[in-house]
Amino acid sequence: LVNNTIFASLAVKYDYHKYFKAVSPELFHVIDDFVQFQLEKNEMQGMDSELRRSEEDEEKEEDIEVPKAMGDIFESLAGAIYMD
């Protein structure tokens, strides 16, 4: 159960991405792409998930990058609850 994809999916599910603060436009772009992918799929991504988005206009697929920062948000929350 402990991997970055699952933790990032949980962070999006519980809207923790809305409270993330950083000064990196590239990171926010990656996070926005992942959040949009999660909302389109409307399900949590597991360990064996195919993180690909099909382009409708073009017949190619795009890999979805799972932002490590999103997984870290949920991991730190889980750690804080465990330590409490």
Secondary structure, 3 states (H helix, E strand, C coil): CCCHHHHHHHHHHCCHHHHCCCCCHHHHHHHHHHHHHHHHHCCCCCCCCCCEEECCCCCCEEECCCCHHHHHHHHHHHHHHHHC
